[in-house]
């Protein structure tokens, strides 16, 4: 056999080997969300993370996740989807967003919609609830209301790192003091009581009220609604979650909300014990 013929055979063999290796590489599922996958890349369970926000999501003394949003997803929506859901947390809000993939999560229990977040997560068409952005101030505070004309020049306002804030607050002249932690709102309320901030912002007035109720011997604290549109909140999903799963969630959500109100679930968790 001539040398040139041998070289051609060896070259053809190498090409076939390379082709097989390439095919194998593309057929191996990615590490993210590979565990718990059923046939046709459909997950057999969803892991959904949450941040502390009673009465929507919190942790019982036993360590079990609880709350109105937890009940809605785990107890009502998941059975209609046909996929069990594990709700895990609480995580600090900013870390929940930034370390989402590292925590091997498939979704976030409740999140408001922004253009930046739409690049990271799949938002369903329908929110499951809406919130009223609010401020908490001591009863003796000189801040008696928050209107379009309110100016907070130089006043320190405790906020949650990474949380959405209305433009009217951002342009009020307030000195924003972001807090990080599993319970940023509770920490901010302690700062308020201790005189380290003059107001506390939260995207949800109901969470502020519930956090205040859980502070032993708390001084009189007032909740001031912020004149901004109510904030729609969604359960969002990782981009890797199949579109069919998101569609099943949307269909189940519409079915559930046609028979029960989220407000009724919320009422069941007011003043519930929290760790």
N, C-alpha and C positions, 0 to 999 in steps of 0.2 A: 504494500500500500504506500502511495506517495505521501511525503510529509505534509503537503498542503491539504490532502484529504483528511489526515488525522487531526490537523488543527481545526478543520471545519467541523468535524464530529465533536471534538472537545468543546468548541465554542457553542455549538448547538446545545450540548448537555448543560453547560453553564447557564445558558439562557433559560432552559427549563427549570433549573434549580432556583434561579433568581425569581422567576415567575411564581413558583410555588411558595417561596418565602414571603413575597409581597402579598399574595392572596391570604396567607395565614395571618399576617400582621393586621390586615384590614378586617378579618373575620373575628378577631378577639375583641370582646366587649371592653369598653373603657373602664377604668378602675372606679370612676365616680358612678355610684348607684348600680354597680354590677351585681352586688349581693341583693338577694330578695327579688330577683327578676324571674318572671315566669316565661312561658313561651312567647315568641314574637316580641321580646323585649318589654313585656308588660309587667310592671312591678306587682308582687304578691302582697306587699304592705307599703304604706306610705309613712315616712317619718317627718313630722311637722314640728318645727320649733316655735317657741313662744317667749315673749318677754312679760315681766310681771305687770299686770294691769287689771286688778280686781275692779268690778265683778266679772270682767270678761275672761281673764286668765290669771290663775294664781296657783299656789301649792298648798295642799293640806298639811297639817302636822305630820301625817304619815309619809309625806313625800309624794303623794299622788297628785297629778295635775287635775285641776278643777276650774270651773268658771262657765259662764254662759256661752262663750265662744267654743270652749272645749265640748260642752254638752251638745251644742248645735252640730259640730263636725263629727265627733266620735259617736254620739248616741243617736243622731237623726240622719245625717247625710251619708256617712260611711256605709251603713247597712244598705241603703238604696244604691250606692255605687258598686257594692259587692267587693269592696277592698277594705280590710281592716286598717285603721289609722292609729299610729302611736304618736302621742303628743309629748314632746320632751322639752325640758327647760326647768326653771326660767334662765334665759341668757341675758346679759346686758344688751340693750337695744343695738348699739353700734357694732358690737362684736357679732351679734346675730346676723347682721347684714354683711359685714366684711369677711367673716369666717364661715359663711354659709356652706361652701363646698367642703371645707376641711371638716366640718361637723357631720358630713354625709347626710344632709337633710334633703328632703324632697319638696318641702314647702315651708311657708311661714304662716302662722295661724291668723294674724291680723296685720294688715299693712295698708297705709294710704298710698294713693297713686301719684307718682311724679314722673316726669319724662326720664329722669336718670334711672329710676327703679324699673321702668318698663323695659329698659335695655338688659336688665339682669334677670327679671322674673316674667313668668306668664301670668297675666291678670285675667281672671274670668270677666265676663261681660257685666255680671251683676254683683254689687256689693252686698254683704249680709247685714250691714249696720251703718249708721252714720253717727258722728260724734260732734260735740259742741266744744271748740277750743275755749279754754278758760284760764283765768288767773286766780290764785288764792292769795289773800292778804290777811294780816291780822286785823281784828275788828277795830283796833285803835288806829289803823293806818290812815294816812292822809289821802291814799288812793281810794276813793269812794265809788268810782265807776270807771268803765273803760268804754269810751266813745270814739268816734272818728277824729275828734279834736284832742283826745287825751295825749299828753306828753309825759314821758317818764324819764326826762333828762337826768342822767347820772344815777338813776335808781338801779340797784342790782336785782336782776330777775333770774332765779334759778330755772334752768332748762335741762332738757335731756339731750345728750350728745347724739347727733344724727337724726333727731326727730324733726318732722315737718313743723314749720312755724308760719303763721299768717303774715303777710306783708305789713299789715298795720302794726304788728308788734315789732317787726324788724326795723321799721322806720320811725318808731316812737321815741328814739333817743335812749332807750334803756341799755344798761350795761349787762349783757347776757353772760350768765355764769353756767356753762354746761357741766353736767354731772355725769359720771360713768359709774355703772354698778348694776347688780341684779335688780335693785329697787331704787332707781334714780329719783322717782317722785317722792318716795318716803324719805330719802336722804335730803332732798330739797326742802321738804316740809320741816325737817329737823333744823335745817339752816334758817328757815323762816322763824321758827320758834326761838332759836338762839340769837337772832338779830344779825345773822351774816348775810341775808338777802332780804329785800323788802317786798318781794312777791315771788310766787312760784307759777310757772307756766306748765300746762299739760294739754295735749291735744284733745283730752276728753274730760269734761267737767264731772262726769259720773265717777271716773277713777279718782279724781281729786277728793270728791266727797267721801268715797269709800276709804281712801287712805287716811283721811282726817279722822274718820270714825274709829279707826284701828289704833290711834295714838292714845295711850292711857293719859288721862288728865290733861288733854290738849286744851290750850287756851281757845278763846272764841276766834274762829277763822271764817272769813267770808269768801264766797266764790263769786267772781265777777265774770260773766260771759263776755267773750270778745266778739265784737260785731264783724264776724267773718262767716262765710258760708259754712254749713255743716260739712264735716269731713267724712267722706265715704271711705269705708274700710273693707278690705277684701281678704280672703284666704288666697295666697299666691303660691305658684308652683315653680320649681326649677325648670329651666329651659329643656332639660333632658327628659322631663316627664312627658309621655306620649300625649298627643292632642286628644286622643280618645278618652283618656283619664280626665282631662280638664273638662271635656264636654259632658262626661258622666257626672262630674261634680256640679256643673251648671244646671243640668236637668234635675238633679237631686235637690239642689238648693231651692230652685223654684217650686218644686213639689212640697218641700218642707215648709217654706215660708207662706205657702197658700193655706196651710192648716194650723200653724202655730206662729205666734209673734216672738220676735227676738226679745222684746221688752219683758215678756212673761218669763223667759229663761233668766234674764238679767235680775229680775226681782227675787228669784230663788237663791241668788248668791250674795245678796246684800247682807253685810255683817257676818258672813260665813267665816269660820276660823281660818287663819292663814299662818303659815310658818314665817 
